[in-house]
């Protein structure tokens, strides 16, 4: 059977493209959307600019802070579990200290984001309090430039 010989209901020739469009429309119309409360976002599915800047900001954190943020945000570990893991690795921290270090890490992470990204995605307007708070050189577009420069 040649697809171009058959006509659709509107008199236009039936093609593979029109069949795919119709099938897609049927699937979309029949799809049940989940309730809003059950939708959970992950950073990987966030907007590409936000993901890019957060990755770069994570690279700027102290290694222990980056690891703690990863365990807390990706694996949803409690401060107690993070402290136990770090103790097994030789880093002696109490759960209260983990919470304090996590708070520091989140502040560092947010400070490493450009101001416009913070405003757009976090809804926060940040005013530099001192010249050293200017992070304009952090996000270099030159991939060959090393972090230690």
C-alpha positions in Angstrom: 0.0 0.0 0.0 1.4 3.4 -1.0 0.8 6.0 1.7 0.3 8.8 -0.9 -2.6 7.0 -2.6 -4.9 7.0 0.5 -6.7 10.2 1.5 -7.4 11.4 5.0 -10.9 12.5 6.1 -10.2 16.1 5.1 -9.3 15.1 1.5 -5.6 15.7 1.8 -3.2 12.9 0.9 -2.3 10.6 3.8 1.4 10.7 4.6 3.7 9.3 7.2 4.1 12.8 8.6 0.4 13.4 9.0 0.0 9.9 10.6 2.7 10.7 13.1 1.2 14.1 13.9 -2.2 12.5 14.4 -0.9 9.7 16.6 1.1 12.2 18.7 -2.0 14.4 19.2 -4.1 11.4 20.3 -1.4 10.3 22.8 -1.1 13.9 24.2 -4.9 14.2 24.6 -5.2 10.9 26.3 -2.3 11.4 28.7 -3.2 11.9 32.3 -1.1 14.5 34.0 0.0 13.9 37.6 -1.2 16.2 40.4 1.0 19.2 40.9 2.0 18.1 44.4 3.5 14.9 43.0 5.9 16.7 40.6 9.4 16.7 42.0 12.0 18.7 40.2 15.7 17.7 40.0 18.6 19.9 39.1 19.3 17.9 36.0 15.9 18.9 34.7 16.4 22.6 35.5 16.9 25.3 33.0 20.3 24.9 31.2 21.6 28.3 32.3 20.9 27.6 36.0 22.4 24.1 35.7 25.5 25.4 34.1 26.1 28.1 36.7 25.3 25.8 39.6 27.8 23.3 38.3 30.5 26.0 38.0 29.6 27.3 41.5 29.9 23.7 42.9 33.4 23.5 41.4 34.3 26.6 43.5 33.3 25.1 46.8 35.7 23.5 49.2 35.8 19.7 48.5 34.3 18.8 51.9 31.5 21.4 51.3 30.8 20.0 47.8 30.6 16.5 49.2 28.3 17.5 52.0 26.0 19.4 49.6 26.0 16.3 47.3 25.0 14.0 50.1 22.4 16.3 51.4 20.8 17.3 48.2 21.2 14.3 45.9 20.9 11.5 48.4 18.8 13.4 51.0 21.1 12.2 53.8 20.5 13.6 57.3 23.3 15.5 59.2 23.8 12.4 61.4 24.3 10.1 58.4 26.6 12.6 56.7 28.6 12.9 60.0 28.9 9.1 60.2 30.1 8.8 56.6 32.7 11.5 57.1 33.9 9.9 60.3 34.4 6.7 58.5 36.5 8.6 56.0 38.6 10.2 58.8 36.8 13.6 59.0 35.5 13.9 62.6 32.4 16.1 62.6 29.3 16.0 64.8 25.8 16.3 63.3 25.6 19.9 64.6 28.8 20.8 62.9 27.6 19.2 59.7 24.5 21.4 59.7 26.7 24.5 60.3 29.1 23.5 57.5 26.2 22.8 55.2 24.8 26.3 55.9 28.2 27.7 55.0 28.3 25.7 51.8 24.9 26.9 50.7 25.9 30.5 51.4 29.1 30.0 49.4 27.2 28.3 46.6 24.7 31.2 46.4 27.4 33.8 46.5 29.2 32.1 43.6 26.2 32.5 41.4 26.1 35.7 39.3 23.6 38.3 40.6 21.3 38.1 37.6 21.0 34.3 37.9 20.2 34.6 41.6 17.5 37.2 40.8 16.0 35.1 38.0 16.0 31.7 39.5 16.2 32.2 43.2 14.2 35.5 43.4 16.9 37.1 45.5 18.6 40.4 44.9 22.1 40.5 46.3 24.1 43.7 46.9 27.9 43.3 47.1 29.0 44.4 50.5 32.6 44.8 49.7 34.8 44.8 46.5 35.8 41.1 47.2 32.2 40.2 46.8 32.3 41.0 43.1 32.2 37.6 41.4 32.3 38.8 37.8 35.5 36.9 37.0 34.4 33.6 38.4 32.6 32.3 35.4 35.2 32.6 32.7 34.2 31.4 29.3 37.7 30.3 28.4 37.8 26.5 29.0 41.6 26.5 28.7 42.1 28.9 31.7 42.8 26.9 34.8 41.0 27.5 38.1 44.3 28.3 39.8 45.0 31.3 37.5 
